[in-house]
Amino acid sequence: MAAPPSARRERLKANFPKLVAMTEEFAYADIWERPGLSKRDRSMITVAALIALGREEQLATHLGRALGNGVTREEIGEIVTHLAIYAGWPAAMTAAHIASDVYEGEGKKA
């Protein structure tokens, strides 16, 4: 499967073509398409990892993708709350703010 469209990734092509190609061919065409986990499960794992690692810019994108893959807002809330203990309170609070921004952005699209 082709990588989902991304304006942010597209802007990198001119200067970082190999990085973009690896993202599309390995991360999306290989890893995200493996049959061992559903896209929904992969989204939950990815969101949790990004919160724990403090990857705020990537988190916003993957929260939107998680919602599209069937993860509910309630489940995202549980992931964020759970990670307050394991990744730290600041990481969870930051993730909660980013998720709220994503939710508000979705409301503006509807």
N, C-alpha and C positions, 0 to 999 in steps of 0.2 A: 504494500500500500504506500502511496506517496505521503510525504509529510504534510500535515495540515498547513494551510496557508498562514504566513506570518510576515507582516510588514516589517517587524523588527529584524527578523532573520534576513529578509530580502535586502534590506539596506546594507547588510554586511557583505553581500556577495562580491561587490567590486573589489574590496580590500582583503577579504578573508574567504576566498572561494573554496578552499579545501576544508576549512572548518564548517562551512555551511553544507558542503557535500557530505562530510562525515556525519553531521547532524541528521541530514535527510536519509542517508543510506544506512547508517548504523543505528542511531537512536530510534528513529521512527520506523524505517522499513524492516529492521531486524528486531531490536529489543521490544518495542511496543507491539509487535505482531506475533511474538512467541505465544504458543497456545497454552502455556502453563498457568497463566493468570489472565483474568479478564482485564479489559481496559479500565473498568471501574476500580478493580483492586490495584492496578498499577497506578492509577491516579491517586488513590489514598496513600499508597506508599511514597509516591513522589512528593505529594504535599507534605507528608510528615518529615521526609528527609530535608526538604527545602526549609521548613520551619526550623528544624534542629540545627541546620548549618547556617542559618541566617541569610539565605539567598533571597532577599526581598524582591528584587526585580523579577526573577524567575517565578517566584511564588504567585504573583498576581496572574501571570499567564496560565500557570498550571491550576490555579483555583478555578478559573473560567473553564478550562478544559475538563476539570473534575466534575463540575456541574453538568457539562455537556455529556460526560460519560456516566451520568446517573448517580453521582454522589450528592446527597442532599445537604442543604444548609445545616440541618441538625447534626448530620454526621461530621461535617467540617467543624462544627462547634465542639463536638466530642473529641475530635483529633486535636484541636487547639488546646482544649482544657486538659486533656491527657498529657500533652507535651509540656504543659506548664511545670509538671513535676520532673520530667526527664530531660527537657531541653532548657528549662529555666523560665522564670516568670517574664522577663523582658522579651524573650523570643515569642512567647505565647501572646503577650499583649500586642506586640508588633504585628503578628499574624492576624490577630483579631481586627486590628485597624485596616490591614490590607484586605482582608475578606470583606469587611464592611464597605470599603471602596469598590470592590468588585461587585458586590450586591447592588450598590447604588448605581453603578454603571450599567448593570443589567436592566434595572428599572427604567433608565433613560432610553434604552434601546427598544423596550417594549411599547 
